[in-house]
Amino acid sequence: MATPTTAELAAIVETEQDRMVDVRRTLHRRPELSFVENATTSLIDEHAAAIGLTKGFCPTDTGAVWTLDGGRPGRTVLIRADIDALPIIETAPIDFASEVEGVMHACGHDAHTAQLLGAASALAARAEDLPGRYVFLFQPAEEALGGAIAMIDGGVLDGLGVEAVVGCHVASIAPTGLIGIKPGIAMSDSRKITIEASGVGGHGALYTGGADPIVAIALVATRLGSVIEGLELEGSHCACSAGILAAGTAPNVIPSHAHLEGTLRVFTQSHLDIVVSRIDDLLVEVAEESGCTLRVAYGEHAPAVVNDAGAAEVVRQTAAELLGESGVFAMPPTSPSDDVSEFLERIPGAYFFVGAGLADGSSGGHHNPGFAIDEACMPIAATVLASSAISLATPRA
């Protein structure tokens, strides 16, 4: 029994390419938001059962866990993909666009799901030749920064003996045929930030210019960028931005309350300590200017993605076998986040990026209504996932 090479796995994955495309497009037409990925879960279960995987324990109502035992002793490796979509109206000119009003796969999680199923199919085809055990984890609610911790707190890892984790994310900003991998801090720590402004409400015609919470929250929104000035890691900047501003019930009423929600992205604890202090100072400043009372709360959180150096090197070598050394680059830290970090905090592993940009440059950015990918990235991702998992499952000398 010879362990399949990266090239042999690539050949198997190639036979799965049409099915991966079909899966991805089916999911793209019918996207589902965090924690309600019911049809997505059913599709995963149907496919996984058909290729002979064993159903595992999944503590969340959506998402799925399936396993495959190799024919030889080895280590247990978890391969993770996220499955949820975003509340965005799609504008990309594709014939399989979202059919769900106001919801789209604007970050590639439909491709992630299809890629992991493709990798699972390739591994299942050579199960007797594989070392170790493989856990295929399809995680809900990455976009809500709650899916990973909900699975972990629910006991998804209990009794599995997982010794390594691997996963990947498509990147519309990089051309197809490239893999990005970085040891150490690869993605930011992210947390939700909520700021409330309270003032004096009343009739719009009688407003005298004091304690208007709309003015206060607008001042905060325009100055949020200042709290991360000068904070970076290896040339990558921290970020703090507003995504929701809410206030008022009628055009002729000055509200007594206004509300801002956004995200804060930092790379280190030192960054976080500085930013929290700066936000406190900003709210004091705005309160003095506006006459309003302001307070801040920090919500859902995902720690920074930190790749194990050994696992990252496994991915780099595997990608180089498939694409050549020129097809692999050492990516800088990136300010977007991913709650795969919850798994990587507990188990050493690596999370890498797969170039997926359309050749004509029309892909659109992540979380953008025009987001689109080159589906030729999917067999690359599936092959690197499968081959890296085998290397990580191989017993250490």
C-alpha positions in Angstrom: 0.0 0.0 0.0 1.7 3.2 -1.2 0.5 6.5 0.2 -0.9 8.6 -2.7 1.3 11.4 -3.9 0.1 15.0 -4.5 0.0 14.3 -8.2 -2.1 11.2 -7.8 -4.5 13.1 -5.6 -4.7 15.9 -8.1 -5.7 13.3 -10.8 -8.5 12.0 -8.5 -9.7 15.5 -7.7 -9.8 16.3 -11.4 -12.5 13.6 -11.8 -14.5 15.4 -9.1 -14.2 18.9 -10.6 -17.6 18.9 -12.3 -19.3 17.7 -9.1 -17.5 20.4 -7.1 -18.8 23.0 -9.5 -22.3 21.6 -9.3 -22.2 21.7 -5.5 -20.8 25.1 -5.4 -23.4 26.5 -7.8 -26.3 24.8 -6.0 -25.2 26.4 -2.7 -24.6 29.7 -4.4 -28.2 29.8 -5.7 -29.6 28.9 -2.3 -27.4 30.7 0.3 -28.2 30.5 4.0 -27.3 32.8 6.9 -25.4 31.8 10.0 -27.0 29.0 12.1 -29.8 28.5 9.6 -27.7 26.6 7.0 -30.3 23.7 6.9 -30.4 22.9 3.2 -26.6 23.3 3.0 -26.2 20.8 5.8 -28.6 18.3 4.1 -26.5 18.6 0.9 -23.3 17.9 2.8 -24.8 14.9 4.6 -26.1 13.4 1.4 -22.8 13.8 -0.4 -20.7 12.5 2.5 -22.9 9.5 3.0 -22.7 8.7 -0.8 -18.9 8.5 -0.7 -18.7 6.2 2.3 -17.8 8.6 5.1 -18.9 7.9 8.7 -21.2 10.4 10.3 -19.8 12.0 13.5 -21.2 14.0 16.4 -22.2 17.5 15.5 -23.4 19.6 18.5 -24.9 22.4 16.5 -28.2 22.3 14.7 -26.5 23.1 11.4 -23.1 22.1 10.1 -21.8 18.5 9.9 -19.0 16.2 11.0 -17.9 13.2 9.0 -14.9 10.9 9.4 -12.8 8.6 7.3 -10.4 5.9 8.7 -7.2 5.2 6.7 -6.0 1.7 6.3 -2.8 2.3 8.2 -1.9 3.7 11.7 -1.4 7.4 11.9 -2.5 10.6 13.4 -6.0 12.2 13.4 -6.3 15.3 11.3 -9.3 17.7 11.2 -10.0 19.5 7.9 -12.4 22.4 8.3 -14.6 24.4 6.0 -17.2 27.1 6.8 -20.6 27.1 5.2 -22.6 30.3 5.8 -23.5 33.2 3.6 -24.0 37.0 4.1 -26.9 39.4 4.2 -25.9 41.1 0.9 -27.8 41.6 -2.4 -25.9 40.0 -5.2 -25.0 42.0 -8.3 -22.5 39.7 -10.0 -23.6 39.0 -13.6 -23.6 35.1 -13.3 -26.3 32.6 -14.4 -26.3 30.9 -11.0 -26.8 34.1 -8.9 -28.5 33.9 -5.5 -32.2 33.2 -5.6 -32.6 34.2 -2.0 -33.5 37.9 -1.7 -30.9 39.8 0.3 -28.6 36.9 0.9 -25.5 35.8 -1.1 -22.3 33.9 -0.8 -20.1 36.9 -0.9 -17.0 35.3 0.8 -16.6 32.0 -0.9 -18.0 29.6 1.7 -20.0 27.8 -1.0 -16.6 27.0 -2.7 -15.1 26.0 0.7 -17.9 23.5 1.2 -17.5 22.1 -2.3 -13.7 21.9 -2.0 -13.8 20.0 1.3 -16.3 17.5 -0.2 -13.9 17.2 -3.2 -11.0 16.5 -0.9 -13.0 14.0 1.1 -14.0 12.2 -2.1 -10.3 12.0 -3.2 -9.2 10.7 0.2 -12.1 8.2 0.4 -11.1 6.8 -3.0 -7.7 5.8 -1.6 -8.8 5.1 2.0 -6.9 1.8 2.3 -3.6 3.5 1.4 -3.9 6.3 3.9 -2.4 6.7 7.3 -4.4 7.9 10.3 -7.9 9.3 10.5 -9.6 12.3 8.9 -12.3 14.4 10.4 -14.2 16.6 7.9 -15.8 19.5 9.8 -18.3 21.7 8.1 -18.7 24.7 10.4 -21.8 27.0 10.6 -21.8 30.7 11.4 -18.3 31.8 10.7 -19.6 35.2 9.6 -21.3 35.6 13.0 -18.0 34.7 14.8 -20.0 32.1 16.8 -19.9 28.8 14.9 -16.5 27.5 15.9 -16.9 28.2 19.6 -20.4 26.8 19.6 -19.2 23.5 18.1 -16.2 23.4 20.5 -18.2 24.2 23.6 -20.7 21.6 22.5 -18.0 19.0 22.5 -17.3 18.5 18.9 -13.6 17.7 19.6 -14.3 15.5 22.6 -12.9 12.0 22.1 -11.6 12.6 18.6 -8.0 12.9 19.5 -7.3 15.4 16.8 -3.6 16.2 16.5 -3.6 18.6 13.6 -5.9 21.1 11.8 -5.9 22.3 8.2 -8.2 24.6 6.2 -8.2 27.3 3.6 -9.9 30.4 2.3 -10.4 31.5 -1.3 -9.0 34.9 -2.1 -10.6 36.9 -4.9 -7.7 39.4 -4.8 -5.1 36.8 -5.8 -4.9 35.1 -9.2 -5.8 31.5 -9.6 -2.8 29.3 -9.4 -1.3 30.9 -6.2 -1.3 29.6 -2.7 -0.5 32.0 0.2 0.7 30.6 3.6 2.3 32.2 6.6 3.6 30.7 9.9 2.7 32.6 13.0 0.0 35.3 13.0 -1.8 35.1 9.7 -5.2 36.8 10.4 -6.4 39.4 12.9 -8.2 39.1 16.1 -11.7 40.4 15.5 -14.4 41.5 17.9 -17.7 43.3 17.5 -17.9 46.8 18.9 -21.2 48.5 19.9 -21.4 52.2 20.8 -24.5 53.8 22.2 -25.2 57.5 22.3 -27.9 58.9 24.5 -29.1 62.5 24.4 -32.2 64.7 24.6 -35.0 63.9 22.2 -37.7 66.2 21.0 -39.5 68.0 18.1 -37.3 68.6 15.1 -38.7 72.1 14.7 -37.8 73.1 18.2 -34.2 71.7 18.3 -31.8 74.1 19.8 -28.6 72.3 19.1 -27.8 70.3 22.2 -27.3 66.7 23.0 -28.3 65.3 19.7 -27.3 61.5 19.6 -27.3 61.5 15.8 -24.6 64.1 15.7 -22.7 62.2 18.4 -22.8 58.8 16.7 -21.9 60.4 13.4 -18.8 62.0 15.0 -17.8 58.7 16.4 -18.2 57.0 13.0 -16.1 59.5 11.2 -13.3 59.3 13.8 -13.1 55.6 14.4 -10.2 55.2 12.0 -8.1 57.3 14.3 -8.0 54.7 17.0 -5.8 52.3 14.9 -3.4 54.9 13.5 0.2 53.6 13.6 -0.8 50.1 14.7 0.5 47.3 12.3 2.2 44.0 12.1 4.8 43.3 9.4 3.3 46.1 7.3 -0.3 45.1 7.7 -2.6 47.6 9.5 -5.2 47.1 12.2 -8.7 48.2 11.4 -11.7 49.6 13.1 -14.9 50.4 11.1 -18.6 50.9 11.5 -21.0 48.7 9.6 -24.4 49.8 11.1 -25.7 53.2 12.2 -29.2 53.3 13.6 -31.3 56.2 15.0 -34.7 57.8 14.9 -38.3 56.8 14.2 -39.6 59.8 12.3 -38.1 62.7 10.2 -39.5 65.4 12.5 -38.3 63.8 15.7 -34.8 64.2 17.2 -34.2 60.8 18.8 -32.9 60.3 22.3 -30.7 57.4 21.3 -28.4 56.4 18.5 -26.5 53.2 17.9 -23.4 52.1 16.1 -22.1 48.6 15.4 -18.8 47.7 13.8 -15.7 45.6 14.1 -12.3 46.0 15.6 -9.3 44.1 14.1 -6.0 43.9 15.8 -3.1 41.5 15.7 -1.6 41.5 19.2 -2.7 42.0 22.8 -0.6 45.2 22.9 -2.6 46.5 19.9 -5.9 45.7 21.7 -4.9 47.5 24.9 -3.9 50.6 23.0 -7.1 50.7 20.9 -9.4 50.1 23.9 -7.8 53.1 25.6 -8.1 55.2 22.5 -11.8 54.4 22.0 -12.4 55.4 25.6 -10.7 58.7 25.0 -12.6 59.2 21.7 -16.0 58.7 23.5 -15.0 61.2 26.2 -14.0 63.7 23.5 -17.3 63.3 21.6 -19.3 63.4 24.8 -17.8 66.8 25.6 -18.5 68.1 22.1 -22.0 66.8 21.8 -23.4 66.9 25.3 -24.4 63.2 24.9 -23.6 60.2 27.0 -21.7 57.5 25.2 -20.7 54.0 26.2 -19.0 51.1 24.4 -19.4 47.3 24.6 -17.4 44.6 23.0 -19.2 41.5 21.7 -18.6 38.4 19.6 -14.9 37.7 19.3 -12.5 35.5 17.3 -8.9 35.3 18.3 -6.1 35.9 15.7 -5.4 33.0 13.3 -2.0 31.7 14.4 -0.4 29.0 12.2 1.9 26.4 13.6 5.3 26.7 11.8 5.6 23.0 11.1 2.0 22.6 9.7 2.5 25.8 7.6 5.7 24.2 6.1 3.7 21.1 5.3 1.2 23.2 3.4 4.0 25.2 1.6 5.8 22.0 0.5 2.5 20.4 -0.7 1.5 23.5 -2.6 4.9 23.7 -4.2 4.7 20.1 -5.4 1.4 20.9 -7.1 2.1 24.4 -8.4 5.9 24.8 -8.3 7.8 27.1 -6.0 6.6 30.1 -8.0 3.0 29.2 -7.1 3.5 29.7 -3.4 4.0 33.0 -1.6 4.7 34.0 1.9 1.7 36.2 2.6 1.7 39.0 5.1 -0.7 39.1 8.0 -4.2 40.1 6.8 -6.7 42.2 8.7 -9.8 40.1 7.9 -10.4 37.4 10.5 -11.7 33.8 10.7 -12.9 31.8 13.6 -11.0 28.8 12.5 -8.7 30.4 15.0 -10.7 28.8 17.8 -9.6 25.4 16.5 -6.0 26.5 16.0 -5.8 27.8 19.6 -6.4 24.3 20.8 -4.7 22.2 18.1 -1.7 23.0 16.0 -2.4 23.5 12.3 -2.4 25.8 9.3 -4.9 27.9 7.4 -3.9 29.0 3.9 -5.2 31.2 1.1 -6.1 30.0 -2.4 -6.0 32.5 -5.3 -9.4 32.7 -6.9 -9.4 35.9 -8.9 -11.0 35.9 -12.3 -8.5 36.5 -15.1 -10.3 39.7 -16.3 -10.1 41.3 -12.9 -13.9 41.4 -12.4 -14.0 39.3 -9.2 -15.0 42.0 -6.8 -13.8 42.1 -3.2 -14.9 39.9 -0.4 -18.2 40.9 1.3 -19.0 42.9 -1.9 -22.2 42.5 -3.9 -20.1 41.8 -7.0 -17.9 39.1 -5.4 -17.1 36.3 -7.8 -14.4 33.6 -8.1 -12.7 31.5 -10.7 -13.9 28.0 -10.1 -10.6 26.6 -11.3 -9.3 27.4 -7.9 -11.4 24.6 -6.3 -9.4 21.6 -7.5 -6.2 23.3 -6.4 -7.7 23.9 -2.9 -9.1 20.4 -2.6 -5.8 18.8 -3.7 -3.7 20.8 -1.2 -6.1 20.1 1.6 -6.2 16.4 0.9 -2.4 16.0 0.4 -1.5 18.2 3.4 -3.9 16.2 5.6 -2.1 13.0 4.6 1.3 14.5 5.5 0.0 15.7 8.8 -1.6 12.3 9.5 1.6 10.4 8.8 3.2 9.2 12.0 6.2 11.2 13.0 9.6 9.5 13.1 
